[in-house]
Amino acid sequence: MGMPGGMEWLIIALVVLLLFGGKKIPELAKGLGSGIKNFKKAIKDDEDEVAENKKADEIEKKSETTTVDKNETKQV
């Protein structure tokens, strides 16, 4: 089963038009666009948070390593 052809898309569009009406379709499209925008923003915010946490962990590990090196130098 492949992608719908031109005639199938036309029938689908007519059914959607009959179900929702001409005035409701722009509202549905606007809501869908807003939902996609919010979803992408949430993904970007999550990726930024993960990157910040990773950077903070690397800085913490580096400072721990530096502290250990200084303590070993003092003991010698």
Secondary structure by P-SEA (a helix, b strand, c coil): cccccaaaaaaaaaaaaaaccccaaaaaaaaaaaaaaaaaaaaaaaaaaaaaaaaaaaaaaaaaaaaaaaaaaaac
